[in-house]
Amino acid sequence: MKRFVLSVLFVLFSSSVFADSFPAYSNLSPAMRACISKKAGRDVLAKLESGLDPGDSSGAVKADKFYAHCLLKLNEKLPEEVGFYAGPYFDAMSQIDEKVRMGRAIERVREAGVDKLALFARSRKKLGQNERAVLRLAADNNDLIILGAPKYFRHKKDIGNSYSSAMLKGIEKHGYKFVGEILYTHGDKKSGASYASGERYTDPSLPGTDRFLSRLEEKNIPLMTHFEVYAPDRDFHRFHDLYERWPGQIFIIPHMAFGSPQQVDEFLSRHDNVYMTMSKKAVKMDNFRDSDKLAMTGSAMLVGLSLKPEWLEILIKHQDRILAATDAHMKKLWSEYPTHVFLSRVVLGQLPKEVAQKIAYKNAERVYGVKIQ
């Protein structure tokens, strides 16, 4: 019966997608056309205006991001035919360090109409780096910020005891609501550090993770486990095993691991204790240095600002365990913060109202134990 209901919803809410055109691009103002064309290219824009998928060129995969940027910059209105969710919004994942003007970043969050922000410090050089600054930021914005334990960049093959002890002490002292992401697998990005191996890699099957979880589980707060789908034969069984070994622990996978709808369905169907954020999935994340890794990642949710039917089905099926999020972290992404919230709201606006509300804020309220007032 449940599968039948999902199928009916899938038909009802996908009927307008990919009909003959992309409504967002069907009647652009001259200013919008000029702005998008400058960034995405005339050929890409011409295809979108004709209702055609522009493909995977550099401009094409970012065309919807450019659309959002131009719309906000020019203060134009989204066509009524394009769904848009304007309700409460809980950004379930963001991170910050000393390279970002923290006060200005929070101003952008408020300008974007975000009600709650799950935030953690980025400790790139040593344990505890930027932790005090983020604690002060949270104290100054206690109506907005929900704090997580800091993210540490210097894990080797395994999780060390010093990291585990620091996180557990921080949870006790500061009341962190979650543990910021552990970078288990992270392919080199054009905008970040590069390694001879082409990735950062920490093995979740080694003893350090289990030692940490044996002490974390009783805290009853989620752990963000960052991995990416580019090495499924090596990694998938290790993460399946991890989530099965700790059924009482809540795990959050950022960015849906950059996976396909089928891969997202595989993990969420198999593990009741796993949640995923939809950060960086509205448009294609094409920042991998290695083209082979990029080719292994899943599709974007949007094309022409229209939600793809295969993603619509996944969002409805797993509506209780998907979290809206931006994962703003570097200076550039914080400067683009309103654009990413806008795109997230476009995705949510093409879902049934009850589903959109769960993903936009209700699931995060439940996971973090914090209510939007």
N, C-alpha and C positions, 0 to 999 in steps of 0.2 A: 504494500500500500504506500509506504514512504517513497519508494522509488517511482511509483506512478505519479504522486504529487509533485515530486521534483521534475519529472518529465513534462507535466502540464505547465508548471511555472517556467521551465526552460523555453517552451514553445511560446507562451504568452509574452515573456519579456525579451525574447530575441526576435520577435516578428518585425520590429522596426530597424534592427541592425542589419546593415549591408543590403537594404532593400534596393535602392537605385543610386543612392548618393550618401555622402557623409553630411548630415545637416549643418554641422559646424562650419563647413567649407563652402556651402552652396550659395551663399550670398554675402561674401566678404566686402567690407568697405574698402575703398582705395587705400586708405592708410594701413589697414590690416594686411591687405594683399602685398603692399610694398614691404612691410616689416617682416612678414613670414618669408617672402621670396628672398629677401636679403640674407636671411639666416639659413633657410633650408634649400634654396635654389629654385629657379623657375620651373624646372622639369618636375620636381617633387610636388610643388604646389599645383601645377596643372593637372597631375594625376589625381590628387586629392579633390580638386574642384570637379573632376569628372567622375568621382565616385570609385576610383581605382586604388587598390593597395599600392603604395609607391615602392614597396620592396625594402631591401636592407642596406641601401647606401647610407653613408654617414649622415647626410641631411635628412633622409627619410625616417630613420629610426628616432630622430629627435624632433620631427616636425610638430608633433603635438605639444612637446615642451616649448617650442618656439611660439606656437599658437598661444599657449597660456601666458607666456612672457609678454607677448605683444598685446594681448587683450588687457592685461593688468597695466602695462605701461601706458597704453592709449586710453585707458579708462572706458573701454567699450563694454557692451553687454553681450553675454552669451545668448545665442538664439534660443528661443523657448523650446524648440524641438529637441535640444540637447539636455539630457537629464543633469540635474545639479542638486546635490545634497547640501542644504544650508543649516542643518541642525547642529547639536552639540558635537564636539570633536575632541577626542583624547589621543594625542600623538604618543603612541606607545613605545617609541624608541628615538632617542637623540643622544648626542655626545659632543663634548666640547673640550678645548684645551687653550693654552695661552696664546695661540696664534689667532684666535678669534676675539673680536671685541664683544665680550660677553654681554654687557648691558645692551648694546645695539641688537645683538642676536635675540634677546628676550623681547625687545620692542617689536621685532619682526614677527615673533610668535603671537604677540597680542594683536598686532595689525592683521594677521591672518585669521583672527577669530577663533583661535584654539583655546579650549577651556582647561585642559590639563596637559602637562608635558613630562613624560618620563625621560629623565636626563641622567647621564653619568659622566664622570671625568675620564679623560684620556691620559693615561700614564705611559708615555712613550719611552722615557729614559730610565725611570726608576719607579718602584712601588710608591704610591701616594702622591706622585706628581700631579699637580692641579687639583688635588682633592680639597684642600682648604678653600681655594678660590671658588670652587663649585658649591661647597657648603655655604659660603657667604652669599653666593648668588641665590641659592635656594631660600636662605633665611630672608633675603630681601624680596623674594617673590613666592612666599609660602602659600599663596592662593592658587598658584599655577604649577609649580615644579614638584614632581614626585621623584625622589632621588634613588638611584641605584648605586651599588658598589662599583668602584672604578674599573675600567678596562686596562689590562696590562699587556704591553707589547713584547715583552722579552721572554716569553715562554720558549722553551726549546722543544725537545721531543715529547716531554711530559710536563704535567703540572707540578710545580715545586711546593715544598712545605711552607716556604716563606710567603708565597702568594696565598695559599690556603689560610694561613694564620692571620695575615693582614685583612683578608676579606671577612673572615668570621669576627675579628675584633671590631672592624668597621660596622658590621651589621649590628652588633651589640651596642656599640657606642652611639651610632648615628641613626639607627632605625631604618637602614636601607630597605626598600620595598622589593628589590630584585638585585641580581648580580649582573652587571654589565657584561657584554659579550666576551666569551673566550674565543680567540681566533684559532679554531681547530684547522680549518683549511681556508686559505685566502690567496687566490692567484694574484700575481703581480698586476698592478693597475698602472696605466699611463701616468696617472696623477700622483703616484706614491712610490715608495721604495721598491727596488728590484733586487732579486736574489739569484744566485747561480742556479738554484733548483727551480726557479720560476714561481715560487710560492713560499708562504709561511706554512708550516705544518706542525701540528701538535696531535699526537695519536690518542684518540679517546679510549682506546682499548688498554693503554698502559695503566699501571697502578695509581698514579697520581690523581686522576680524575675520580676514581672510586674512593680514594682516601678523603678527598675534598667532599664528595657527595655524602659520605657516611656521617659527616658533621653538619653539612648544609641541610640535609633533608628535614631535620627536626625544626628548622627555622621556618619552614612553610612559606618560602618565597621562591619565585621562579629564577631559573638560570638561563641566560641566553647563550646558545651554542651556535657559533657562526661556522657554517661550512658551505661549500659551493659544489655544484653537481658535476664538475668537469672530470672527475675521476670516479665514476660510479662503481666500477669493479673493485677498486681499492677501498672506497669509503662507505658505501651504502650499508654493507653488512655490519660495519663497526658502529655506525650510528643507530641502526636498528637494535643491535645488541645493547648499546648504552641505554636507550630509552626503555628497553624491556627489563634490564637489570634493576632499574630504579623506577618502578611503577608509581611510587608515592611522590616522586619529585616532578614538578612542573618544569617543562623545558620550552623555550621560545626560540624558534629558528628565524633569524632575520632574513628579510628579502625573499622568503620562500626558497632560500638556498639558490636563487636565480634559476629555479627549476621550471620544467614544463607543467602543464595541467596534470598530466599523467603522473609525474613524479611527486607533485604536491599531494595528489590523491593517494598515492602509495603510502606516504608517511602519515598523513592525517587519518587515513582509514585504519591503519595498523596500530597506532599509538594514541590512546585516549588522553595521555598526559603531555602531548605535544601541541603547541600553538605555533602559528607562523605570522610574521608581519608581512604586509603587502608593500612595504617600502621598496622603492626603485623598481617596481614592476609595472607601473602605469605605462611607462615608455621603456624601450629596450636599453639596458645598461651595456654600452659598447666600449667600456673603458679598459678592457683586458689588454695587456701587452701582447699576449699570445693569442693569435687568431684561432688556433685549435681549441683552446679553452673557451673562447668566445662562442665558437660553433657548437659547443656542448650545452650552452645555456638555453633556457626556455624562451618562449615568445613574450612580447609585451602584452599587457591586457587591452590596450587601446590601439586602434588605428583610425585616423580621422576623427579622434575623440569619441568614437563609437566602441563600446565594450564588445570584445570578441565573444561569440557564443560559447566557445569552449571554456573561457574564463568565467563567464556568467554562470555556467553550470557548476563549476568548482566553488565559487563564492556562495552560491545557494546551498549546495550540499554540505559545506563545512562552515556554515555561517556562525557556529558557536565557538570556533577556534581560530578565527582569523582576526588580526588586529590592524587597524589603520595606523600608519606610522610614516615618518619621513626619513629617519636616520640621517638628519643633518649632522655633519661632523666637521668637515674642512671649511675653511673660510669661504670658498666659492659656493658650497652647498648652503651655508647659512645665509649668504647674500641672496640666494634663490629661494629661500624658504617659502614665501607666499605662492610661488609658482608650483611647488611640489604639493602643498596643501590643496591648491586649486585642482590639480590633476586628480588627487585622491578623491576630492568631492565630486568630480565628474564621474569617476568610476562608481562611487556610492550612489549617485543620482540615477543610475541605470539599473538599480536593484529594487526589489520590493521594499517598501518603507521599513518593515520590521527587520529585514535582513540588514539594511543599511545602518540602522540604529545599533544593532548588535556589533557590527564591525567597526563603526565609527567611535563608539565609546562604551557600550555596555559590557563587552567582553573584557576590555581593559579594566573597567571598574571591578569586575569579578576577580581577575587575575592579580591585580595589585592591591585589592582591598581598599580602594579609594573611590568615593563618590563625587561626581560633578555636582556642585551646588546649583 
